[in-house]
Amino acid sequence: MAVKIVLIGAGSAQFGYDMLGDIFQSKALAGCHVELYDINAEALAIVEKNGRRFLEEQQLPFTLTATTDRKQALQKANFCIISIEVGDRFKLMEQDWRIPLQFGIRQSMGENGGPGGLFHSLRIIPPILEICEDIRNICPDALVFNFSNPMSRICTTVHRRFPELKLVGLCHEIESLGQHLPLILDTPWENLKTRAGGLNHFSILIEATYVDSGRDAYPDIRKKAPQHYKNLPKLRDVIRELRGMEAGSTPGSEPAFRAGAGEWSERGIFKALLEQYGYMPITTDSHLGEYIAWANDAADHKGILDFYQYYLEYLDKAPQIELKLHERAVPIMDGILTDSGYEEAAVNLPNDNLIAALPAFMAVEVPAIIDKNGVTGVRLDNYPAGFAGHLCNQVGVHNLTAEAVLNQSKELALQALLVDPTVAKYASAIDLFRYMLVIQEPYLRYLK
């Protein structure tokens, strides 16, 4: 019987086309059936039409169908891939980010951590739980990949509600190591063995070695990384490049992207963590700053604003330019079907003693072995105590967010806000919470 892959949220052009492009290049998945599912019939039809046309033109051995009936889509599924948002994504993200600032609660951004991450979680986790309940009832043996954010809070809550579900969270952020380390160390990526871990969007490089000599690469990273990041271009220069792009090109293809003096552009918190803890984060201020109480003092706020503008403009051009993001779910599916035994750089799984400082219920981001048994997390021994302390500050946040959603509780949701390390004002937090319940009422009315 052919393998069946269900793409949930396939009406999104970026997600739908990226996934189809990678699936259609896989030899291990040749002959599989791809089912596209979305609640937006019009957007879904466009992705289906273009996908079918590509299959016909290239004469590829895949079949493709689409439906707005989720229960039908999930019948006999082997793999389910979730990438959804709720409501107007960027309008709501702006509310999550800007409104707490009006109440005097300083957060560097508002997508995954801090007050914004809480309200994002409260909106998006309930519909994902509904999807996962259907998967459990219709195709319980399917491996489920989640691409939606806030990744760690979603995965933590899903595993608490459906502990038997085989759900793995995936994020592109780990790919930044492959972009920067070869330049820092002047060696091909293939000559480096690395391991990173923590929480999604709050993770650090734990170890790095040279494959040819077996030598520890971290002394060289600590010595050379500061100059590399100091000399990166400012994102505002990359935005200018993006605005001048033609179809078929990608950011980074012109010299303006590769050279310049950015003075740690969007890496103020990154710089502080590298200097004080001796370990390199795998992401930048817009993500790191959502988890740390002192982030606002260290962040490059202009860089964060530039990043947000870049992100909006890049997505706006996404259908016209040649995207080069590769969805890591496809290599994982390949690895399971071929029993390859390769090590995947970053997956989000329940913490089965993978990071000893954190409780078992939390979803952590760690490497994993991929083989016929599925996705098996790699334990990160000797995790740096200093950064582990920052991770531990998220335990109560994740626990209370999950309980608030599962119990539909305003009281627990407010407690999740008050326990967050980025919240330092009690009365303002109360007022903010009440205001958000009103302005986002269509998505939060389930809270009692």
C-alpha positions as CSV (number, residue, x, y, z in Angstrom):
1,M,0.0,0.0,0.0
2,A,1.3,3.4,-0.9
3,V,2.4,5.8,1.8
4,K,-0.1,8.6,2.5
5,I,1.0,12.1,3.6
6,V,-1.5,14.6,4.7
7,L,-0.6,18.3,4.7
8,I,-2.8,20.2,7.1
9,G,-2.8,23.9,6.3
10,A,-1.8,23.3,2.7
11,G,-3.6,26.4,1.4
12,S,-0.6,28.4,2.6
13,A,1.5,28.9,-0.5
14,Q,4.8,28.9,1.4
15,F,4.1,25.8,3.4
16,G,2.2,24.0,0.6
17,Y,4.7,24.6,-2.2
18,D,7.8,24.0,0.0
19,M,6.4,20.7,1.2
20,L,5.3,19.5,-2.2
21,G,8.6,20.5,-3.7
22,D,10.6,18.4,-1.2
23,I,8.3,15.4,-1.3
24,F,8.4,15.3,-5.1
25,Q,12.2,15.2,-5.0
26,S,12.3,12.2,-2.6
27,K,13.1,8.8,-4.0
28,A,12.0,7.0,-0.8
29,L,8.6,8.6,-1.1
30,A,8.1,7.9,-4.8
31,G,4.7,6.4,-5.4
32,C,3.2,8.1,-2.3
33,H,-0.2,9.8,-2.2
34,V,-0.3,13.4,-0.9
35,E,-3.6,14.8,0.5
36,L,-3.9,18.5,0.8
37,Y,-6.2,19.8,3.5
38,D,-7.3,23.4,4.4
39,I,-10.4,25.2,5.6
40,N,-9.8,27.8,2.9
41,A,-11.1,26.1,-0.2
42,E,-10.0,28.9,-2.6
43,A,-6.4,28.9,-1.5
44,L,-6.4,25.1,-1.4
45,A,-7.6,24.8,-4.9
46,I,-4.7,27.0,-6.2
47,V,-2.0,24.9,-4.5
48,E,-3.7,21.7,-5.8
49,K,-3.9,23.0,-9.3
50,N,-0.2,24.0,-9.4
51,G,0.9,20.8,-7.7
52,R,-1.0,18.7,-10.3
53,R,0.3,20.7,-13.2
54,F,3.9,20.2,-11.9
55,L,3.4,16.4,-11.6
56,E,2.0,16.2,-15.1
57,E,4.8,18.3,-16.6
58,Q,7.6,16.4,-14.8
59,Q,5.8,13.0,-15.1
60,L,6.6,12.2,-11.5
61,P,5.3,9.1,-9.7
62,F,3.1,10.7,-7.1
63,T,-0.7,11.3,-6.7
64,L,-2.2,14.4,-5.3
65,T,-5.7,15.2,-4.1
66,A,-7.3,18.0,-1.9
67,T,-10.2,18.3,0.4
68,T,-11.8,20.6,3.0
69,D,-13.0,17.6,4.9
70,R,-10.4,16.8,7.6
71,K,-11.8,13.5,8.6
72,Q,-11.7,12.3,5.0
73,A,-8.2,13.6,4.6
74,L,-6.9,11.6,7.6
75,Q,-8.2,8.2,6.4
76,K,-5.3,5.7,6.3
77,A,-2.7,8.5,6.8
78,N,0.9,7.4,7.6
79,F,2.3,11.0,8.1
80,C,0.4,14.1,9.0
81,I,2.1,17.6,8.8
82,I,0.5,20.5,10.6
83,S,1.2,24.1,9.7
84,I,-1.7,26.4,10.6
85,E,-2.5,29.8,12.0
86,V,-5.6,31.3,13.5
87,G,-7.2,34.5,12.1
88,D,-5.2,37.3,10.5
89,R,-1.7,36.1,11.4
90,F,0.1,39.4,11.3
91,K,-2.7,41.6,12.7
92,L,-2.9,39.3,15.7
93,M,0.9,39.2,16.0
94,E,1.0,43.0,16.0
95,Q,-1.5,42.9,18.9
96,D,0.6,40.4,20.8
97,W,3.7,42.5,20.4
98,R,2.6,46.1,20.6
99,I,-0.2,46.0,23.2
100,P,1.9,44.7,26.1
101,L,4.3,47.6,25.3
102,Q,1.4,50.0,25.8
103,F,0.9,48.6,29.3
104,G,4.6,49.0,30.2
105,I,5.5,45.3,29.8
106,R,8.7,45.2,27.8
107,Q,9.1,42.4,25.3
108,S,11.4,42.3,22.4
109,M,8.8,40.6,20.2
110,G,5.6,38.7,20.7
111,E,5.4,35.3,18.9
112,N,6.6,32.5,21.1
113,G,7.6,33.7,24.5
114,G,6.5,36.5,26.9
115,P,3.0,37.9,27.0
116,G,2.7,37.7,23.2
117,G,3.7,34.0,23.2
118,L,1.0,33.3,25.8
119,F,-1.9,34.9,23.8
120,H,-0.6,33.2,20.6
121,S,-0.7,29.9,22.5
122,L,-4.1,30.5,23.9
123,R,-5.5,31.1,20.3
124,I,-3.7,28.4,18.4
125,I,-3.5,25.4,20.7
126,P,-7.2,24.6,20.9
127,P,-7.6,24.1,17.1
128,I,-4.4,22.0,17.0
129,L,-5.8,19.8,19.8
130,E,-9.0,19.3,17.7
131,I,-6.8,18.2,14.8
132,C,-4.8,15.9,17.0
133,E,-8.0,14.4,18.4
134,D,-9.1,13.5,14.9
135,I,-5.7,12.0,14.2
136,R,-5.8,9.9,17.3
137,N,-9.3,8.6,16.4
138,I,-8.8,8.1,12.6
139,C,-5.1,7.3,12.1
140,P,-3.5,6.7,15.5
141,D,-0.3,5.2,14.2
142,A,0.5,8.1,12.0
143,L,3.6,10.2,12.8
144,V,2.6,13.8,13.2
145,F,4.9,16.8,12.5
146,N,4.0,20.2,13.9
147,F,5.4,23.3,12.2
148,S,3.2,25.8,14.0
149,N,4.4,28.2,16.7
150,P,4.7,28.7,19.7
151,M,6.4,25.3,19.1
152,S,7.3,24.3,22.6
153,R,4.0,25.3,24.2
154,I,2.0,23.6,21.5
155,C,4.0,20.3,21.8
156,T,4.0,20.4,25.6
157,T,0.2,20.8,25.6
158,V,-0.5,18.2,22.9
159,H,1.6,15.6,24.7
160,R,-0.2,16.2,27.9
161,R,-3.6,15.8,26.3
162,F,-2.6,12.9,24.0
163,P,0.4,11.2,25.4
164,E,0.0,8.3,23.0
165,L,0.2,10.5,19.9
166,K,3.5,10.4,18.0
167,L,4.0,14.1,17.6
168,V,7.3,15.8,16.6
169,G,7.9,19.5,16.4
170,L,10.1,20.9,13.6
171,C,11.7,24.3,13.1
172,H,14.0,25.8,10.5
173,E,16.1,27.8,13.0
174,I,18.8,25.1,13.4
175,E,19.8,25.7,9.8
176,S,21.5,28.9,10.8
177,L,24.5,26.8,12.1
178,G,25.1,25.6,8.6
179,Q,25.1,29.2,7.3
180,H,27.5,30.6,9.8
181,L,29.9,28.0,11.2
182,P,31.7,27.2,7.9
183,L,32.4,30.9,7.5
184,I,33.5,31.3,11.1
185,L,35.8,28.2,11.1
186,D,36.9,28.3,7.4
187,T,35.9,24.7,6.8
188,P,33.2,22.9,4.9
189,W,30.0,22.2,6.8
190,E,30.6,18.5,6.1
191,N,33.8,18.7,8.2
192,L,31.8,19.7,11.3
193,K,29.9,17.6,13.8
194,T,27.6,19.6,15.9
195,R,24.9,19.2,18.6
196,A,22.5,21.9,19.9
197,G,19.6,21.9,22.2
198,G,17.3,23.7,24.6
199,L,13.8,25.0,23.9
200,N,12.6,25.9,20.5
201,H,13.8,29.4,19.6
202,F,15.9,29.3,22.9
203,S,18.6,26.9,22.1
204,I,22.4,26.9,22.1
205,L,25.2,25.0,20.3
206,I,26.4,22.5,22.9
207,E,29.3,20.9,21.1
208,A,31.2,21.2,17.8
209,T,34.1,19.1,16.6
210,Y,36.1,18.9,13.4
211,V,35.4,15.6,11.6
212,D,38.8,15.2,10.0
213,S,40.8,15.6,13.2
214,G,38.3,15.0,16.0
215,R,39.4,18.2,17.6
216,D,37.1,20.3,19.6
217,A,36.0,23.3,17.5
218,Y,34.5,25.4,20.3
219,P,37.8,27.2,21.2
220,D,38.0,28.4,17.6
221,I,34.3,29.4,17.7
222,R,34.7,31.4,20.8
223,K,37.8,33.1,19.3
224,K,36.5,33.8,15.8
225,A,32.7,34.2,16.1
226,P,32.7,37.7,17.5
227,Q,34.4,39.2,14.5
228,H,32.2,37.2,12.1
229,Y,28.9,38.5,13.7
230,K,30.3,42.0,14.1
231,N,30.9,42.2,10.3
232,L,27.5,40.8,9.2
233,P,25.4,43.3,7.2
234,K,22.6,45.2,8.8
235,L,19.2,43.8,8.0
236,R,18.1,47.1,6.6
237,D,20.7,46.6,3.8
238,V,19.2,43.1,3.1
239,I,15.8,44.7,2.9
240,R,17.0,47.1,0.2
241,E,18.4,44.0,-1.7
242,L,15.1,42.2,-1.3
243,R,13.1,45.1,-2.7
244,G,15.2,45.0,-5.8
245,M,15.0,41.2,-6.3
246,E,13.7,39.7,-9.5
247,A,11.7,36.5,-9.7
248,G,13.9,33.4,-9.4
249,S,16.5,35.0,-7.1
250,T,16.9,34.7,-3.4
251,P,18.3,37.0,-0.7
252,G,22.0,36.3,-0.3
253,S,22.8,36.1,-4.0
254,E,24.3,39.6,-4.2
255,P,27.4,41.0,-2.5
256,A,25.4,43.3,-0.3
257,F,24.1,40.4,1.6
258,R,27.5,38.9,2.2
259,A,29.6,41.8,3.2
260,G,29.4,44.9,5.4
261,A,29.7,46.0,9.0
262,G,26.6,45.4,10.9
263,E,28.0,45.6,14.5
264,W,26.1,42.5,15.7
265,S,23.0,43.4,13.8
266,E,20.0,41.8,15.7
267,R,22.4,40.0,18.0
268,G,22.7,42.1,21.1
269,I,21.2,39.4,23.4
270,F,23.1,36.8,21.3
271,K,26.4,38.6,22.0
272,A,25.6,38.8,25.8
273,L,24.9,35.1,26.0
274,L,28.0,34.2,24.1
275,E,30.2,36.4,26.2
276,Q,28.7,35.5,29.6
277,Y,28.0,31.8,29.2
278,G,30.5,30.8,26.5
279,Y,28.0,29.1,24.3
280,M,26.6,30.3,21.0
281,P,22.8,30.6,20.5
282,I,21.4,29.3,17.3
283,T,18.9,32.2,16.8
284,T,18.8,35.9,17.1
285,D,17.4,38.7,19.4
286,S,13.8,38.6,18.0
287,H,13.5,35.1,19.4
288,L,15.9,35.0,22.3
289,G,14.5,38.2,23.8
290,E,11.1,36.6,24.4
291,Y,12.5,34.4,27.2
292,I,14.9,36.5,29.2
293,A,14.0,39.1,31.9
294,W,17.0,41.4,31.0
295,A,16.6,41.1,27.3
296,N,15.3,44.6,26.6
297,D,18.6,46.1,28.0
298,A,20.7,44.0,25.7
299,A,18.6,43.7,22.5
300,D,19.3,45.4,19.2
301,H,15.8,46.9,18.9
302,K,16.5,48.5,15.5
303,G,17.7,45.1,14.3
304,I,14.5,43.4,15.6
305,L,12.3,45.9,13.8
306,D,14.4,45.4,10.6
307,F,14.0,41.7,11.0
308,Y,10.2,42.0,11.2
309,Q,10.1,44.2,8.1
310,Y,12.3,41.8,6.3
311,Y,10.1,38.9,7.2
312,L,7.0,40.6,6.0
313,E,8.5,41.6,2.7
314,Y,10.1,38.2,2.1
315,L,6.8,36.4,2.7
316,D,5.1,38.9,0.4
317,K,7.6,38.0,-2.4
318,A,7.5,34.3,-1.6
319,P,5.2,33.1,-4.4
320,Q,7.4,35.0,-7.0
321,I,10.9,34.0,-5.9
322,E,12.7,30.8,-5.8
323,L,12.5,29.6,-2.2
324,K,15.4,27.6,-0.9
325,L,14.0,26.4,2.4
326,H,13.9,22.7,2.7
327,E,11.3,21.1,5.0
328,R,13.1,18.7,7.3
329,A,10.0,16.5,7.7
330,V,10.9,14.9,4.3
331,P,14.4,13.6,5.3
332,I,12.8,12.2,8.5
333,M,10.2,10.4,6.6
334,D,12.8,9.1,4.2
335,G,15.0,8.0,7.1
336,I,12.2,6.1,8.7
337,L,11.2,4.3,5.5
338,T,14.8,3.4,4.7
339,D,15.9,2.7,8.3
340,S,18.8,5.1,7.7
341,G,19.8,5.7,11.3
342,Y,21.0,9.3,10.6
343,E,21.1,12.0,13.2
344,E,18.6,14.8,12.7
345,A,19.9,18.1,14.1
346,A,16.8,19.4,16.0
347,V,13.4,17.9,16.9
348,N,10.9,18.9,19.6
349,L,10.0,15.9,21.8
350,P,8.8,15.2,25.4
351,N,11.8,15.5,27.7
352,D,12.4,11.9,28.5
353,N,15.5,12.8,30.5
354,L,17.0,14.4,27.4
355,I,17.9,17.6,29.3
356,A,18.3,16.6,32.9
357,A,17.5,20.1,34.3
358,L,14.0,20.2,32.9
359,P,10.9,18.1,33.9
360,A,9.7,15.2,31.8
361,F,6.5,17.0,30.7
362,M,8.2,19.8,28.8
363,A,8.9,19.6,25.1
364,V,12.6,20.2,24.5
365,E,14.5,20.7,21.3
366,V,17.3,18.1,20.9
367,P,19.0,16.0,18.1
368,A,17.4,12.7,17.3
369,I,18.2,9.4,15.7
370,I,15.9,8.6,12.7
371,D,15.4,4.9,11.8
372,K,12.6,2.3,11.4
373,N,11.7,2.9,15.1
374,G,10.8,6.5,14.4
375,V,12.3,9.6,16.1
376,T,14.4,8.9,19.1
377,G,15.8,11.9,21.0
378,V,19.5,12.2,21.9
379,R,20.3,12.9,25.5
380,L,22.4,16.0,26.0
381,D,24.7,15.2,28.9
382,N,26.5,18.0,30.8
383,Y,24.1,20.7,29.6
384,P,25.6,24.1,30.7
385,A,24.2,25.0,34.1
386,G,24.0,28.7,33.4
387,F,21.9,28.4,30.3
388,A,19.9,25.6,31.9
389,G,18.9,28.1,34.5
390,H,17.2,30.3,31.9
391,L,15.4,27.2,30.5
392,C,14.1,26.4,34.0
393,N,12.5,29.8,34.2
394,Q,10.1,28.6,31.5
395,V,8.9,25.5,33.4
396,G,6.0,27.3,35.2
397,V,5.1,29.2,32.0
398,H,4.7,26.0,30.0
399,N,3.0,24.1,32.7
400,L,0.4,26.8,33.4
401,T,-0.2,27.5,29.7
402,A,-1.0,23.9,29.1
403,E,-3.3,23.7,32.1
404,A,-5.1,26.9,31.1
405,V,-5.9,25.6,27.7
406,L,-6.9,22.1,28.8
407,N,-9.0,23.4,31.7
408,Q,-10.3,26.5,29.7
409,S,-9.3,28.6,32.7
410,K,-8.8,32.4,32.8
411,E,-7.3,32.0,36.2
412,L,-4.6,29.7,35.1
413,A,-3.9,31.8,32.0
414,L,-3.4,34.9,34.1
415,Q,-1.1,32.9,36.4
416,A,0.9,31.8,33.3
417,L,1.3,35.5,32.4
418,L,2.3,36.5,35.9
419,V,5.0,33.8,36.2
420,D,6.7,34.8,33.0
421,P,10.2,36.2,33.6
422,T,9.6,39.0,31.1
423,V,6.6,40.4,33.2
424,A,7.7,42.7,36.0
425,K,4.5,44.8,36.5
426,Y,1.6,43.3,38.5
427,A,-1.2,45.8,38.0
428,S,-0.2,46.3,34.3
429,A,-0.3,42.6,33.7
430,I,-3.8,42.3,35.1
431,D,-5.0,45.2,32.9
432,L,-3.2,43.8,29.9
433,F,-4.9,40.4,30.4
434,R,-8.4,41.8,30.7
435,Y,-7.8,44.0,27.6
436,M,-6.6,41.1,25.5
437,L,-9.6,39.0,26.5
438,V,-11.8,41.7,25.0
439,I,-9.8,42.5,21.8
440,Q,-9.1,38.8,21.0
441,E,-12.5,37.6,22.2
442,P,-13.4,35.5,19.1
443,Y,-10.4,33.3,19.9
444,L,-10.3,33.4,23.7
445,R,-14.0,33.1,24.5
446,Y,-13.5,29.4,25.5
447,L,-11.7,30.6,28.7
448,K,-14.0,30.6,31.6
